Amino acid sequence: MTGARLLVTGIGGAVGSGLAEFLAAGEPWAEVVGVFSGERSRDAFLARAPEAVRARVRPVVRDLTDGPATQALARELTPARRTVVVHAAANVSWTASLQAARLGNVQVTRNVAELARALSADTRFVYVSSAYTATDGWEYRNTYEATKAEAERLLRSEYADLCPVVFSCSLVVGHSRTGAISRFHGIYPLLGLIERHEPPLLPGGRDRRIDIVPVDWVAGELAALLRRVANGDPVTDVVAASGTAAPRLGELVTGAVEALDRARAAAGRAPLPELTLVPFRRWEFLRRSLDAWQVRGIPMPDRALLDRLIGVYRPYFEDDRVLPPTGTVTVCPPWSEYLDAAVAHWFAQRAGRRPRALARTGDAG
Ligand SMILES: NC(=O)c1ccc[n+]([C@@H]2O[C@H](COP(=O)([O-])OP(=O)(O)OC[C@H]3O[C@@H](n4cnc5c(N)ncnc54)[C@H](OP(=O)(O)O)[C@@H]3O)[C@@H](O)[C@H]2O)c1
């Protein structure tokens, strides 16, 4: 037992829920506090969490955009000699306005850092970020990347006393064995487009890598980092990414279509039509031609929906900059071993429902 308290923001999210399972499995914390944005997300988490997680996590509800309410937590919690704060709460939308992204990512990080200072004399801060961003020499593809990096710079410049350590991960998908994940960001809206709208064509660079990682591997690496922090071992920033083992877009789309076809066959449904990836320039030419010639024979999804979704993914389908894996303690499983489970889980949860996933296209993280 280290006697340290662990406080996790965003514990109900995709990464936080994965981490919670590791914390239930006997991590050496005196107390685990999980912060939820509201009662609804707290109750949903408690309803789906295994008994061991419910027994381990003390849930608190706080809107972390509210500075004074966040500070008040320090008075409400039992005093502790030592605290480790894992800040995983974020606005993960790729389409948020700069103002909304700054509030959810920069202001919230400042509020949580102020709370961390007030929690105990000896508090360490672990900031969860994205392998798709960096603080220096990076051209940001959206407000999410820009504000995640801004928050990291803020921590390093104004909160050095918390010895911030950064845990960055690439796009998180479901558990490597069960496919389970609590939220469908990242590649999932793309699955929704393919499954529900069956487009014959999509734009994208076939050879661009899409760095995906299963949530249990990410959570295990984060738990290992937390153990090192709790033990007072030397720590460096971690990037939980799959690097050169990541699938190329062509491989990912083919693998996803095959996995969807297996799930559809099991549900007694026909396989998807053939799906071809075309370069963006050709895609734009085809779109203009289809419009100009009013072609009806090629069934395409609703124009506005398609343009919105493609607009969100385009920066990543054209530019695959991502940080290389660093400081991880285990090897990420190969994507070909877990993609099927991730797709099957999503299919079981979402297929057949109206496209809510598409309405939240920007939530990609
Ligand atoms: N998922 C990915 O592919 C991915 C990839 C790279 C990096 N990351 C990073 O990993 C971290 C977690 O991401 P995620 O995918 O788990 O995101 P998520 O599923 O959207 O979860 C975000 C969490 O933030 C919490 N939150 C947001 N605003 C809040 C507020 N005002 N007050 C309190 N809590 C608030 C939410 O709480 P409630 O659930 O209670 O509403 C939610 O649990 C983020 O820092 C993200 O940048 C994620």
Ligand as a Chemical Component Dictionary entry (heavy atoms), coordinates in Angstrom:
data_LIG
# 
_chem_comp.id                   LIG 
_chem_comp.type                 NON-POLYMER 
_chem_comp.pdbx_formal_charge   0 
_chem_comp.three_letter_code    LIG 
# 
loop_
_chem_comp_atom.comp_id 
_chem_comp_atom.atom_id 
_chem_comp_atom.alt_atom_id 
_chem_comp_atom.type_symbol 
_chem_comp_atom.charge 
_chem_comp_atom.model_Cartn_x 
_chem_comp_atom.model_Cartn_y 
_chem_comp_atom.model_Cartn_z 
_chem_comp_atom.pdbx_ordinal 
LIG N1  N1  N 0  -10.674 8.049  -27.051 1  
LIG C1  C1  C 0  -9.604  8.312  -27.796 2  
LIG O1  O1  O 0  -9.486  7.796  -28.925 3  
LIG C2  C2  C 0  -8.500  9.192  -27.262 4  
LIG C3  C3  C 0  -7.370  9.308  -28.050 5  
LIG C4  C4  C 0  -6.333  10.100 -27.614 6  
LIG C5  C5  C 0  -6.431  10.769 -26.414 7  
LIG N2  N2  N 1  -7.548  10.656 -25.660 8  
LIG C6  C6  C 0  -7.588  11.408 -24.401 9  
LIG O2  O2  O 0  -8.031  10.550 -23.383 10 
LIG C7  C7  C 0  -8.774  11.307 -22.443 11 
LIG C8  C8  C 0  -10.098 10.630 -22.241 12 
LIG O3  O3  O 0  -10.744 10.583 -23.490 13 
LIG P1  P1  P 0  -11.998 9.645  -23.716 14 
LIG O4  O4  O 0  -11.918 9.122  -25.081 15 
LIG O5  O5  O -1 -12.149 8.750  -22.576 16 
LIG O6  O6  O 0  -13.104 10.755 -23.735 17 
LIG P2  P2  P 0  -14.654 10.630 -23.382 18 
LIG O7  O7  O 0  -15.058 9.215  -23.535 19 
LIG O8  O8  O 0  -15.363 11.679 -24.156 20 
LIG O9  O9  O 0  -14.639 11.023 -21.898 21 
LIG C9  C9  C 0  -14.373 12.341 -21.530 22 
LIG C10 C10 C 0  -14.629 12.450 -20.093 23 
LIG O10 O10 O 0  -14.486 13.810 -19.721 24 
LIG C11 C11 C 0  -15.476 14.098 -18.772 25 
LIG N3  N3  N 0  -15.792 15.512 -18.818 26 
LIG C12 C12 C 0  -15.901 16.289 -19.914 27 
LIG N4  N4  N 0  -16.254 17.519 -19.568 28 
LIG C13 C13 C 0  -16.369 17.526 -18.207 29 
LIG C14 C14 C 0  -16.728 18.506 -17.251 30 
LIG N5  N5  N 0  -17.025 19.749 -17.618 31 
LIG N6  N6  N 0  -16.762 18.154 -15.955 32 
LIG C15 C15 C 0  -16.476 16.905 -15.567 33 
LIG N7  N7  N 0  -16.111 15.922 -16.425 34 
LIG C16 C16 C 0  -16.079 16.232 -17.740 35 
LIG C17 C17 C 0  -16.664 13.269 -19.148 36 
LIG O11 O11 O 0  -17.383 13.034 -17.990 37 
LIG P3  P3  P 0  -18.824 12.296 -17.960 38 
LIG O12 O12 O 0  -18.617 10.960 -18.583 39 
LIG O13 O13 O 0  -19.128 12.205 -16.534 40 
LIG O14 O14 O 0  -19.725 13.181 -18.746 41 
LIG C18 C18 C 0  -16.016 12.018 -19.719 42 
LIG O15 O15 O 0  -15.897 11.026 -18.758 43 
LIG C19 C19 C 0  -8.907  12.714 -23.001 44 
LIG O16 O16 O 0  -7.999  13.536 -22.359 45 
LIG C20 C20 C 0  -8.567  12.566 -24.457 46 
LIG O17 O17 O 0  -7.961  13.734 -24.934 47 
LIG C21 C21 C 0  -8.602  9.885  -26.063 48 
# 
loop_
_chem_comp_bond.comp_id 
_chem_comp_bond.atom_id_1 
_chem_comp_bond.atom_id_2 
_chem_comp_bond.value_order 
_chem_comp_bond.pdbx_ordinal 
LIG N1  C1  SING 1  
LIG C1  O1  DOUB 2  
LIG C1  C2  SING 3  
LIG C2  C3  SING 4  
LIG C2  C21 DOUB 5  
LIG C3  C4  DOUB 6  
LIG C4  C5  SING 7  
LIG C5  N2  DOUB 8  
LIG N2  C6  SING 9  
LIG N2  C21 SING 10 
LIG C6  O2  SING 11 
LIG C6  C20 SING 12 
LIG O2  C7  SING 13 
LIG C7  C8  SING 14 
LIG C7  C19 SING 15 
LIG C8  O3  SING 16 
LIG O3  P1  SING 17 
LIG P1  O4  DOUB 18 
LIG P1  O5  SING 19 
LIG P1  O6  SING 20 
LIG O6  P2  SING 21 
LIG P2  O7  DOUB 22 
LIG P2  O8  SING 23 
LIG P2  O9  SING 24 
LIG O9  C9  SING 25 
LIG C9  C10 SING 26 
LIG C10 O10 SING 27 
LIG C10 C18 SING 28 
LIG O10 C11 SING 29 
LIG C11 N3  SING 30 
LIG C11 C17 SING 31 
LIG N3  C12 SING 32 
LIG N3  C16 SING 33 
LIG C12 N4  DOUB 34 
LIG N4  C13 SING 35 
LIG C13 C14 SING 36 
LIG C13 C16 DOUB 37 
LIG C14 N5  SING 38 
LIG C14 N6  DOUB 39 
LIG N6  C15 SING 40 
LIG C15 N7  DOUB 41 
LIG N7  C16 SING 42 
LIG C17 O11 SING 43 
LIG C17 C18 SING 44 
LIG O11 P3  SING 45 
LIG P3  O12 DOUB 46 
LIG P3  O13 SING 47 
LIG P3  O14 SING 48 
LIG C18 O15 SING 49 
LIG C19 O16 SING 50 
LIG C19 C20 SING 51 
LIG C20 O17 SING 52 
# 
